[in-house]
Amino acid sequence: MSMEAHETEKNGERRPGTSWVRLIFYSQRGRIAAGVICAAVFLTAIAFLGNIWLEDAMAVDFSRKNLPPGPLYLFGTDWLGRDMMKRTIAGLSLSIRLGCVTAAAGALIALALGTAAALMGRAVDGLIDLMLGIPHMLLLILISYAAGKGFRGVAAGIALTHWPSLARLLRAEALQIKTSQYVGISQKLGMSPFQVAARHLLPQLAPQFLTGLILLFPHAILHEASITFLGFGLPPETPAAGVILSESMSYLMTGKWWLAVFPGAALVSVVLAFEWLGQGLKALLDPGSAHE
């Protein structure tokens, strides 16, 4: 019997014997990793169920209209007899897919321009500052409307307006790396700016890029819901979070509170899950940030 096991029995305690259990419960990084996994599983389950329930979410049945939450319909039904739980999950699944497209596009734009700003100077800096100076929501609505609204218009608007803040962050990190000694030696040996970026800047910017990519998701989802709620986003027949919340406003005064409360709470849960996922990845990739 090992000394550790002997001390455990002597004190009348029994700690988990397996290393993975001990890692999760006795290590801060283990707890963070467990939270990241739970958030990822939660979001994946919503995206998967949304695809399965898409047709059921749009099914109309007037025999069950305006039913309050109960065992058969956990989120109740609306004025057309549609199951609000399936409709909400389908809408959030659409929001997650839209977030994947727009966050990836916006993060890639931010990486390209942030790196270019660090290497080329004021020309690219001026573009980033110009985008930061334009009212965000106004530009998003204008781009979405100009692109024909719908999924394509919303995706274009979010992707083209959500990159400036991440670009400034990546630019600051790239400038710090650029001043390091090994980058200076590489430049003196004749490396071009593109070679310096490929060999030295981009590998070191990967943790910040991945964290920024994840943290763009909640912003994309909230802005999709916002402009759809205002009528500049997805079409009314689409089971989207913004459409559901916009339609529910007409029925809140009649006491049908479940039409807005459950979809709104589910939207907040998804946004918080993405936020938790992003902050957890940041702590795992950058251990120093775990103490902030």
Secondary structure, 3 states (H helix, E strand, C coil): CCHHHHHHHHCCCCCCCCHHHHHHHHCHHHHHHHHHHHHHHHHHHHHHHHHHCHHHHCCCCHHHCCCCCCCCCCCCECCCCCEHHHHHHHHHHHHHHHHHHHHHHHHHHHHHHHHHHHHHCHHHHHHHHHHHHCCHHHHHHHHHHHCCCHHHHHHHHHHHHCCHHHHHHHHHHHHHHHCCHHHHHHHHCCCCHHHHHHHHHHHHHHHHHHHHHHHHHHHHHHHHHHHHHCCCCCCCCCCCHHHHHHHHCCCHHHCCCHHHHHHHHHHHHHHHHHHHHHHHHHHHHCHHHHHC
